[in-house]
Amino acid sequence: MRLTLSFAAFAAAAALAGAASAQDPATDGEYRADLIKIIEVAADSRCDADLMGETVLSRCEEQVDQIGPALASLGSIEMITLQDSSGEGTTKVETYDVTFQSGQTLVWTIGDKVDGKYESVGVSG
């Protein structure tokens, strides 16, 4: 499943949220907590304007009514694993495997952070 929308997936369980707050950027990724937050909001069929750049926010708003229920149907996040980190500064992009309660794993990317907002967020299955 490839979503053109440049934003992320689903609600983290309390244990996962706790792990996100105690993350180690070297092993867990620098953007992990923000990805989880974007996922939580998206699964509730909303867009996180605090974390999304203009283009990402616009795409989110166009598609969130379809993507939110699809994400919600996957269940909660069971595991999120950093697979890759490339670039530096405003061109840094991180890639994560996100496994949901349903057993499905989706690959999420997040990056190109400018002024605290992501210009790139995406998902593929």
C-alpha distance (Angstrom), angle and dihedral (degrees) to the residues before:
residue distance angle dihedral
M1 . . .
R2 3.80 . .
L3 3.77 118.9 .
T4 3.76 116.4 -162.1
L5 3.72 88.3 -156.2
S6 3.75 109.9 104.7
F7 3.78 99.0 -136.0
A8 3.79 141.3 81.9
A9 3.81 147.8 -94.7
F10 3.83 139.9 -111.6
A11 3.81 154.6 -6.2
A12 3.79 116.5 -80.2
A13 3.78 120.7 -137.0
A14 3.81 117.9 -115.9
A15 3.80 91.7 -98.6
L16 3.79 91.2 51.9
A17 3.80 91.6 48.4
G18 3.79 89.0 51.7
A19 3.78 90.8 49.9
A20 3.81 90.4 50.3
S21 3.78 92.2 56.6
A22 3.82 90.5 51.9
Q23 3.79 95.3 44.5
D24 3.78 125.3 146.4
P25 3.84 108.1 -140.9
A26 3.81 91.0 -149.9
T27 3.81 93.1 61.0
D28 3.81 105.4 15.1
G29 3.80 100.4 37.3
E30 3.76 131.0 -110.5
Y31 3.83 95.0 -104.9
R32 3.82 99.3 45.4
A33 3.82 97.3 104.6
D34 3.81 91.9 47.8
L35 3.81 90.9 48.8
I36 3.80 90.5 52.5
K37 3.81 90.6 49.9
I38 3.81 92.2 49.3
I39 3.80 89.1 48.6
E40 3.81 93.0 50.9
V41 3.78 92.3 51.1
A42 3.82 94.1 43.9
A43 3.81 92.3 51.3
D44 3.79 86.5 56.7
S45 3.85 88.4 55.5
R46 3.79 93.3 -107.9
C47 3.82 135.1 113.6
D48 3.81 123.3 -128.0
A49 3.80 104.0 -129.4
D50 3.81 90.3 179.9
L51 3.81 91.4 65.9
M52 3.81 104.5 27.2
G53 3.78 125.7 85.7
E54 3.83 117.6 -134.9
T55 3.81 97.3 -91.0
V56 3.80 94.4 45.1
L57 3.80 91.3 46.2
S58 3.80 91.8 49.8
R59 3.82 92.2 51.0
C60 3.77 90.6 45.9
E61 3.79 92.8 52.6
E62 3.81 90.6 50.0
Q63 3.81 94.0 52.5
V64 3.79 109.9 23.3
D65 3.81 95.0 98.5
Q66 3.82 88.9 63.8
I67 3.79 99.8 33.3
G68 3.81 97.8 46.1
P69 3.82 95.5 63.1
A70 3.81 91.1 41.9
L71 3.79 90.5 55.0
A72 3.79 92.6 43.8
S73 3.81 89.7 54.7
L74 3.82 90.2 61.4
G75 3.80 92.8 64.3
S76 3.77 127.2 -135.5
I77 3.79 125.4 -28.6
E78 3.78 111.3 -90.2
M79 3.81 97.9 -179.9
I80 3.80 139.0 1.6
T81 3.80 119.3 -166.7
L82 3.79 128.9 -175.6
Q83 3.81 108.3 -126.7
D84 3.79 102.6 172.7
S85 3.77 143.8 -0.8
S86 3.79 121.7 -166.7
G87 3.77 137.3 169.8
E88 3.77 129.2 22.0
G89 3.77 137.0 -108.2
T90 3.79 113.8 -10.0
T91 3.83 91.7 -2.7
K92 3.81 96.1 54.8
V93 3.83 114.4 124.3
E94 3.81 126.8 -176.8
T95 3.80 126.1 -160.8
Y96 3.81 122.6 -153.3
D97 3.79 136.8 -175.0
V98 3.81 107.1 -136.9
T99 3.80 116.4 -166.2
F100 3.80 117.9 -164.4
Q101 3.79 133.0 -154.4
S102 3.82 88.6 -100.6
G103 3.82 88.9 63.5
Q104 3.79 94.1 -111.8
T105 3.80 117.6 132.0
L106 3.79 120.5 -153.5
V107 3.80 126.8 -172.5
W108 3.80 113.7 -128.5
T109 3.79 129.0 -169.4
I110 3.77 125.9 -163.9
G111 3.78 130.1 174.8
D112 3.78 150.7 89.3
K113 3.81 88.8 108.3
V114 3.81 113.0 -168.6
D115 3.80 122.0 175.1
G116 3.81 90.8 -12.5
K117 3.83 94.7 -52.8
Y118 3.79 129.2 103.9
E119 3.78 118.6 -122.4
S120 3.81 91.5 -172.7
V121 3.80 129.5 44.8
G122 3.78 123.5 146.1
V123 3.77 146.2 156.0
S124 3.78 136.2 -148.8
G125 3.77 132.4 174.7
